[in-house]
Amino acid sequence: MSQPKRIIVIGSGFAGLSAATSLADKGFAVTIFEKNEMPGGRARIFQAEGFTFDMGPSWYWMPDVFETYFARFGKKPSDYYNLVRLDPSYSVIFGPDDAIDLPADFNQLKQLFESIEPGSGGRLDEFLRQAAYKYEVGIHKFVWKPSRSITEFMSPRLLYDVLRLDVFQSFASHVRKFFSNSKLLQLVEFPILFLGATPENTPAMYSLMNYAEMTMGTWYPMGGMHEIVKGMVSLAEEKGVQILLNHTVEHIEVVGRSARRVITDKGSFAADVVVAGADYNHVETNLVDAEFRNYSDTYWQKRVMAPSSLLFYLGVNKRVPRLRHHNLFFDEDFTLHAQEIYETPRWPSRPLFYVSAPSVTDPGVAPPDCENLFILIPVAPDLDDPEETREHYFNLVMDRLETYTGVTIRNHLIYKRSYAHRDFKTDYNAFRGNAYGLANTLFQTAFLKPGLKNKRLNNLFYTGQLTVPGPGVPPSLISGLVVADEVAKDFASNHLKPNKPLTPQTSQA
């Protein structure tokens, strides 16, 4: 009786864990190699001075995607973590004495819109009715396509859906059919800031994010976003996935037209299939020989990237008033900041920024009577980020944060850490120091994204935020499931024996 086919997954972010778990569930023998000391990729945590900091994702949107993921294996999110819905969903700060809390209740949200712009409450209904269709088609149909060929999208029904998705209309022009008040426009357009283009260059189909945000709610897993990772790791191990931490992949060895061995700093491991959940460009540039690359350096340099980020993790020895769990500081020019990210990349002159204060909801992430703060400034990728630049922006945003809250914060810090481009490169081999992957522009959608299968090797696949369906936690979960299904189509498993732990010694056989 033959052994199950051996699959090596590189990277234990959301996409890597998703792919590995699905493949193990299909009967493959799966091992994950993770270069860092814990799983999770950008969703790792660290602890300092009694604080627990989520390092990356902090928004829990599209709860149905998480439910779909766990349901595929007969589980529920509640089997692994406790979700609470945030109310208000978040706060938007337009100035020191001008803030709007977005209520979780939809009727209250409509009333808020109506109070800002008469007639907009009813128009919000129509805006979200159209967005609901885009969500249904986009999230429940399109994102599950592997996009290996344009023919996947050639049915009359799908072409009809594409037209109704408004992929050829800009998000900016679409929302202005419904709203004219500048504050409402910023409330509706803010998710676009993280998609990788200005609202003028983002397809209107991404109003589906507004549908998810406004109707499905903003949630938080108690303990932090890493609790999702813990749940996914537990499920993966239940399915027999072996996760090897502190294993840096150095090379993928090719025999003929197949990736046959993965070389790590801990040894050499044979494989029947390799799934790269690490940075796509890094895999192409550093792990496979040039003749087996899908794309040239010129191709990669022409890709439009979503933003990078300058992050600050702060431990404050007192509570900070006026902050909600999620706080968006839109007290500067949205258009100018977007242009300085996407059109004329540079360090922003007057940046918008985001503050997460999870200790407002979850006392377990900070010592008693203390505040856990996570500050994010979206910035262009591929910038130099010396300490003096980081410190300049720290003081710039702290001036505004202290003005808004009415208290001094800098004098009460008991922990401070910054994180930016060079850290993304060091920890995740992130192409151009990106934080979010490729921008969701029209010409980087579906089959126009980097393909999930290597065109020159028959058993090397890619998953994660630089391939289909795109960046973000829910898309990454979907990406892993999609690539696992494609592997299963190409490499049927025999389901004969349980997974056997992979070691450098046994892998030589």
Legacy VTK file of the C-alpha trace (Angstrom):
# vtk DataFile Version 3.0
C-alpha trace
ASCII
DATASET POLYDATA
POINTS 509 float
0.000 0.000 0.000
1.449 3.380 -1.005
1.906 6.346 1.286
-0.282 9.457 0.937
1.272 12.089 -1.294
3.530 14.452 0.641
2.688 18.135 0.488
4.885 20.879 1.873
3.247 24.238 2.586
5.613 27.189 2.965
4.289 29.692 5.501
1.663 29.476 8.241
-0.363 32.605 7.600
-4.104 32.387 7.083
-3.734 31.115 3.517
-1.074 28.548 4.392
-3.034 27.173 7.345
-6.217 27.089 5.279
-4.556 25.234 2.397
-2.777 22.783 4.703
-5.907 21.924 6.679
-7.986 21.383 3.564
-5.321 19.212 1.961
-4.913 17.105 5.100
-8.665 16.690 5.227
-8.497 15.344 1.665
-6.016 12.669 2.724
-2.656 14.195 1.889
0.305 14.125 4.274
0.924 17.805 4.949
3.800 19.619 6.610
4.030 23.395 7.082
7.412 25.114 7.278
7.265 28.440 9.127
10.339 30.676 9.362
9.161 32.519 12.485
8.837 31.313 16.063
5.029 31.085 15.981
2.363 30.453 13.341
0.085 33.116 11.948
2.160 35.164 9.540
1.148 38.796 9.890
-1.391 37.751 12.529
1.239 36.859 15.107
1.230 38.295 18.625
3.867 39.378 21.071
3.730 40.133 24.772
5.563 42.814 26.719
5.113 44.442 30.142
1.847 42.566 30.669
0.357 43.639 27.319
-0.616 41.289 24.491
-0.311 42.905 21.068
-1.820 41.632 17.836
0.883 42.431 15.301
-1.243 42.776 12.194
-4.936 42.331 11.310
-7.335 43.915 13.764
-10.685 44.060 11.875
-13.008 41.044 11.915
-15.391 41.531 8.996
-17.284 39.036 6.801
-18.083 36.585 9.616
-19.824 34.325 7.111
-16.459 33.542 5.469
-15.057 32.297 8.788
-18.213 30.266 9.358
-17.875 28.745 5.887
-14.239 27.911 6.540
-14.804 26.038 9.785
-18.034 24.444 8.530
-16.068 22.792 5.736
-14.514 20.632 8.470
-17.659 20.185 10.555
-16.707 22.940 12.997
-17.818 26.427 14.056
-15.776 29.517 15.012
-17.274 29.222 18.500
-15.531 25.868 18.872
-12.256 27.801 19.013
-12.879 31.416 20.041
-15.513 33.746 21.484
-16.771 36.483 19.167
-18.365 39.707 20.381
-19.989 42.291 18.145
-18.676 45.810 18.617
-21.139 48.631 19.190
-20.309 51.194 18.019
-18.608 49.417 15.145
-15.992 52.154 15.044
-15.533 55.876 15.484
-14.486 58.386 12.832
-12.729 61.514 14.097
-12.925 64.562 11.841
-11.467 66.994 14.380
-10.842 67.506 18.109
-14.548 68.078 18.799
-16.024 66.320 15.794
-16.402 62.539 15.959
-19.046 60.138 14.687
-19.736 56.735 16.192
-21.058 54.201 13.684
-23.820 52.237 15.451
-24.107 48.485 14.991
-27.891 48.701 14.619
-28.761 49.343 10.977
-31.827 51.483 11.670
-29.721 53.705 13.891
-27.115 53.863 11.142
-29.763 55.045 8.670
-30.879 57.702 11.131
-27.267 58.843 11.481
-26.908 59.194 7.711
-30.215 61.045 7.531
-29.128 63.481 10.258
-25.983 64.345 8.310
-27.579 64.565 4.856
-31.382 64.630 4.496
-32.574 61.870 2.184
-29.403 59.803 2.544
-31.053 57.249 4.834
-33.247 56.012 2.019
-30.390 56.189 -0.451
-28.305 54.071 1.903
-30.928 51.338 1.513
-30.528 51.379 -2.263
-26.730 51.607 -2.090
-26.610 48.541 0.137
-29.209 46.682 -1.928
-26.846 46.928 -4.898
-23.871 46.144 -2.670
-25.644 43.022 -1.395
-25.813 41.667 -4.943
-22.109 42.382 -5.405
-21.339 40.611 -2.138
-23.413 37.591 -3.132
-21.745 37.284 -6.535
-18.294 38.461 -5.549
-17.800 36.593 -2.278
-19.979 33.550 -2.906
-19.060 32.986 -6.566
-16.168 34.898 -8.121
-13.589 34.655 -5.355
-13.901 30.870 -5.331
-12.722 30.614 -8.932
-9.057 29.602 -9.314
-8.725 32.026 -12.256
-6.414 29.700 -14.145
-8.151 30.603 -17.408
-10.389 33.338 -18.754
-12.775 30.591 -19.841
-13.878 30.224 -16.200
-15.683 33.550 -16.662
-17.136 33.016 -20.121
-20.626 31.713 -19.308
-23.488 34.080 -20.236
-24.663 34.168 -16.624
-21.227 35.151 -15.324
-20.830 37.830 -17.977
-24.204 39.212 -16.924
-23.036 39.193 -13.297
-19.809 40.990 -14.248
-21.774 43.828 -15.823
-23.992 44.161 -12.773
-20.931 44.222 -10.510
-19.946 47.625 -11.945
-16.363 46.506 -12.524
-15.920 49.216 -15.172
-17.229 52.040 -12.987
-15.105 53.674 -10.320
-16.013 53.432 -6.667
-15.822 57.227 -6.370
-18.349 57.887 -9.120
-20.635 55.127 -7.848
-20.939 56.382 -4.267
-21.542 59.950 -5.466
-24.765 58.772 -7.063
-26.061 58.244 -3.540
-24.283 60.701 -1.237
-22.818 64.194 -1.533
-21.920 65.169 2.030
-18.137 65.026 2.464
-18.331 63.199 5.796
-20.612 60.519 4.429
-18.361 60.070 1.422
-15.398 59.518 3.708
-17.355 57.058 5.848
-18.246 55.043 2.765
-14.866 55.320 1.047
-12.610 54.568 3.993
-12.278 50.785 3.352
-10.899 51.610 -0.101
-7.802 53.157 1.472
-6.596 49.624 2.241
-7.464 48.070 -1.139
-4.520 49.606 -2.936
-5.875 52.446 -5.061
-7.759 55.694 -4.762
-11.559 55.471 -4.913
-11.293 56.915 -8.423
-9.219 53.888 -9.536
-11.037 51.159 -7.597
-13.919 49.258 -9.253
-17.358 50.015 -7.836
-17.839 46.300 -7.175
-15.943 46.826 -3.910
-19.020 48.409 -2.381
-19.446 44.789 -1.289
-17.137 45.738 1.588
-19.645 48.363 2.709
-22.343 45.715 2.685
-20.233 43.447 4.867
-19.329 46.249 7.246
-22.742 47.855 7.624
-25.018 44.822 7.643
-22.882 41.967 9.005
-21.126 44.031 11.637
-17.678 44.507 13.087
-16.615 41.749 15.469
-13.767 40.929 17.815
-12.491 37.524 18.999
-11.850 37.858 22.713
-8.136 37.526 23.356
-7.306 39.129 20.013
-7.118 38.235 16.332
-4.448 35.642 17.027
-7.194 33.546 18.624
-8.342 32.804 15.063
-4.849 31.529 14.289
-4.877 29.362 17.427
-8.186 27.885 16.323
-6.913 27.228 12.824
-3.733 25.622 14.163
-5.761 23.404 16.489
-7.979 22.332 13.596
-4.985 21.745 11.318
-3.338 19.523 13.913
-6.622 17.663 14.431
-6.445 16.860 10.715
-2.854 15.650 11.020
-0.942 18.667 9.730
2.612 18.868 11.036
3.772 22.455 11.705
7.519 23.004 11.936
8.393 26.429 13.346
11.771 28.154 12.987
12.301 26.393 9.654
13.453 28.827 6.992
13.022 27.558 3.440
16.157 28.314 1.431
15.561 26.580 -1.887
13.100 24.475 -3.858
14.991 21.777 -5.718
13.637 20.792 -9.129
13.946 17.453 -10.901
12.765 17.586 -14.490
9.652 19.739 -14.361
8.718 19.003 -10.757
9.571 20.562 -7.416
10.915 17.497 -5.603
12.707 18.721 -2.510
12.462 21.673 -0.155
15.752 22.745 1.399
15.488 24.441 4.783
18.055 25.610 7.297
17.220 22.440 9.258
17.519 19.886 6.450
16.231 18.601 3.137
12.644 17.350 2.721
11.137 15.467 -0.207
7.743 16.510 -1.545
5.212 15.462 -4.138
3.601 18.920 -4.156
4.726 22.320 -2.844
2.258 25.057 -1.917
3.913 28.432 -1.368
2.042 30.547 1.147
5.096 32.758 1.541
5.499 36.002 -0.390
5.008 35.113 -4.074
7.793 37.359 -5.344
10.196 36.009 -2.722
9.467 32.435 -3.773
10.008 33.303 -7.434
13.113 35.403 -6.880
14.896 33.487 -4.138
13.575 29.947 -3.789
13.355 28.645 -7.367
15.897 28.924 -10.164
15.293 31.739 -12.646
14.239 29.395 -15.455
11.223 28.256 -13.419
9.837 31.686 -12.573
6.326 32.638 -13.645
7.116 36.329 -13.946
10.054 38.617 -14.672
11.433 41.377 -12.476
9.875 43.864 -14.901
6.454 42.298 -14.384
6.749 42.568 -10.612
7.966 46.144 -10.673
4.883 47.091 -12.683
2.466 45.627 -10.137
0.391 48.133 -8.208
0.799 47.411 -4.535
-1.629 47.973 -1.698
-0.219 50.135 1.099
2.484 49.316 3.515
2.111 50.552 7.082
3.976 52.307 9.833
2.789 50.687 13.060
3.220 51.564 16.699
2.460 49.210 19.584
1.979 51.172 22.807
1.425 50.165 26.406
-0.036 53.035 28.452
-0.136 52.938 32.258
-3.560 54.574 32.458
-6.883 54.489 30.629
-7.270 56.818 27.646
-10.665 58.558 27.384
-12.851 59.000 24.263
-11.358 56.056 22.370
-13.501 53.275 20.962
-12.161 49.857 19.990
-11.597 51.097 16.398
-10.847 54.783 15.719
-10.259 56.340 12.305
-8.608 59.760 12.357
-9.881 61.517 9.242
-8.898 64.934 10.527
-6.702 65.607 7.494
-7.216 65.537 3.713
-8.229 62.028 2.613
-7.497 62.749 -1.063
-4.013 64.106 -0.390
-3.034 61.093 1.726
-4.376 58.666 -0.885
-2.398 60.411 -3.615
0.774 60.208 -1.524
0.296 56.469 -1.187
-0.760 55.513 -4.707
-0.031 58.233 -7.242
3.094 60.063 -6.055
4.511 57.581 -3.501
6.208 59.350 -0.622
6.013 59.697 3.118
2.687 61.518 3.692
2.686 65.166 4.586
-0.506 65.083 6.698
-1.476 61.449 7.145
-4.730 59.934 8.234
-4.248 57.178 10.780
-6.033 54.422 12.664
-5.972 53.577 16.369
-7.117 50.254 17.783
-7.703 50.137 21.524
-8.650 46.485 22.107
-8.417 46.944 25.867
-11.648 48.971 25.603
-13.379 45.649 24.807
-10.985 43.076 26.207
-9.350 43.742 29.609
-7.190 40.639 29.180
-4.872 42.319 26.648
-3.550 44.896 29.137
-2.712 45.099 32.840
-5.427 46.561 35.112
-6.189 50.250 34.506
-3.905 50.323 31.473
-4.545 50.809 27.751
-3.288 48.741 24.832
-2.929 50.907 21.714
-2.137 49.894 18.149
-1.549 52.787 15.734
-1.401 52.330 11.975
-0.467 54.888 9.335
-1.068 53.641 5.759
1.978 54.551 3.672
3.356 53.834 0.227
5.397 50.634 -0.169
9.131 50.613 -0.833
10.052 53.619 1.318
13.134 53.975 3.497
12.055 53.983 7.127
14.935 55.126 9.357
14.303 55.596 13.055
14.183 59.374 12.774
11.375 59.104 10.200
9.425 56.722 12.387
9.869 59.041 15.377
8.727 62.058 13.357
5.455 60.351 12.477
5.017 59.025 15.993
5.087 62.536 17.397
2.918 63.858 14.582
0.086 61.405 15.286
0.513 61.592 19.054
0.030 65.364 18.947
-3.346 64.808 17.299
-4.273 61.822 19.484
-3.485 63.690 22.696
-5.435 66.728 21.484
-8.452 64.554 20.757
-8.370 62.565 23.999
-7.470 65.572 26.139
-4.767 63.691 28.053
-1.035 63.223 27.790
-0.039 59.775 26.594
3.660 59.971 25.786
4.566 60.581 29.427
2.641 57.457 30.445
4.143 54.936 28.048
5.555 51.835 29.664
6.062 50.100 26.325
6.640 51.321 22.766
7.608 49.492 19.584
7.532 50.600 15.938
7.215 48.400 12.861
7.459 49.320 9.158
8.855 48.390 5.748
12.140 46.836 6.748
10.394 44.737 9.407
7.870 43.437 6.870
10.805 42.469 4.653
12.730 40.783 7.467
9.819 38.900 9.038
7.771 38.034 5.940
10.096 38.589 2.955
7.428 41.073 1.877
7.883 42.365 -1.668
8.690 46.087 -1.497
7.860 45.970 2.213
4.157 45.631 1.478
1.661 45.043 4.278
-1.470 44.123 2.306
-0.356 42.567 -0.989
-1.510 43.618 -4.442
-3.913 46.454 -5.024
-7.432 45.473 -6.067
-7.456 47.394 -9.326
-9.404 46.358 -12.436
-6.252 45.102 -14.156
-5.196 43.084 -11.107
-8.439 41.177 -10.665
-9.186 37.457 -11.121
-7.093 35.922 -13.932
-5.127 39.191 -14.205
-3.510 38.500 -10.809
-0.364 36.354 -10.533
-1.500 32.789 -11.185
-1.919 30.250 -8.403
0.001 27.567 -10.336
3.554 27.654 -11.623
3.504 27.560 -15.415
6.804 25.692 -15.711
6.578 23.242 -12.818
3.683 20.829 -12.580
3.509 20.659 -8.786
4.271 24.151 -7.440
1.271 26.234 -6.364
0.884 29.655 -4.741
-1.597 30.977 -2.206
-2.048 34.190 -0.236
-2.419 37.903 -0.737
-0.351 38.199 -3.945
-2.523 35.767 -5.877
-6.268 35.076 -6.136
-8.566 36.233 -4.738
-6.551 39.028 -3.070
-5.507 40.678 0.205
-7.277 40.577 3.546
-8.033 37.868 6.084
-11.255 36.469 4.535
-9.750 36.386 0.995
-6.658 34.648 2.381
-8.805 31.949 3.976
-10.560 31.487 0.649
-7.246 31.472 -1.233
-6.043 28.507 0.793
-9.227 26.533 0.173
-9.179 27.321 -3.550
-5.584 26.209 -4.035
-6.216 23.037 -2.021
-9.064 22.137 -4.351
-6.808 22.719 -7.359
-4.074 20.515 -5.911
-6.632 17.785 -5.256
-7.810 17.966 -8.874
-4.259 17.542 -10.166
-2.971 15.097 -7.548
-5.585 12.670 -6.293
-4.825 11.359 -2.807
-5.179 7.665 -2.064
-6.439 8.086 1.544
-4.571 4.909 2.512
-2.521 5.794 5.547
-2.509 8.428 8.285
-0.091 11.313 8.045
3.428 10.404 9.074
5.557 13.153 10.637
8.082 14.471 8.154
11.701 14.660 9.300
14.938 15.257 7.384
15.793 11.585 7.881
12.503 10.068 6.672
12.227 12.584 3.836
15.302 11.161 2.125
13.492 7.910 1.346
LINES 1 510
509 0 1 2 3 4 5 6 7 8 9 10 11 12 13 14 15 16 17 18 19 20 21 22 23 24 25 26 27 28 29 30 31 32 33 34 35 36 37 38 39 40 41 42 43 44 45 46 47 48 49 50 51 52 53 54 55 56 57 58 59 60 61 62 63 64 65 66 67 68 69 70 71 72 73 74 75 76 77 78 79 80 81 82 83 84 85 86 87 88 89 90 91 92 93 94 95 96 97 98 99 100 101 102 103 104 105 106 107 108 109 110 111 112 113 114 115 116 117 118 119 120 121 122 123 124 125 126 127 128 129 130 131 132 133 134 135 136 137 138 139 140 141 142 143 144 145 146 147 148 149 150 151 152 153 154 155 156 157 158 159 160 161 162 163 164 165 166 167 168 169 170 171 172 173 174 175 176 177 178 179 180 181 182 183 184 185 186 187 188 189 190 191 192 193 194 195 196 197 198 199 200 201 202 203 204 205 206 207 208 209 210 211 212 213 214 215 216 217 218 219 220 221 222 223 224 225 226 227 228 229 230 231 232 233 234 235 236 237 238 239 240 241 242 243 244 245 246 247 248 249 250 251 252 253 254 255 256 257 258 259 260 261 262 263 264 265 266 267 268 269 270 271 272 273 274 275 276 277 278 279 280 281 282 283 284 285 286 287 288 289 290 291 292 293 294 295 296 297 298 299 300 301 302 303 304 305 306 307 308 309 310 311 312 313 314 315 316 317 318 319 320 321 322 323 324 325 326 327 328 329 330 331 332 333 334 335 336 337 338 339 340 341 342 343 344 345 346 347 348 349 350 351 352 353 354 355 356 357 358 359 360 361 362 363 364 365 366 367 368 369 370 371 372 373 374 375 376 377 378 379 380 381 382 383 384 385 386 387 388 389 390 391 392 393 394 395 396 397 398 399 400 401 402 403 404 405 406 407 408 409 410 411 412 413 414 415 416 417 418 419 420 421 422 423 424 425 426 427 428 429 430 431 432 433 434 435 436 437 438 439 440 441 442 443 444 445 446 447 448 449 450 451 452 453 454 455 456 457 458 459 460 461 462 463 464 465 466 467 468 469 470 471 472 473 474 475 476 477 478 479 480 481 482 483 484 485 486 487 488 489 490 491 492 493 494 495 496 497 498 499 500 501 502 503 504 505 506 507 508
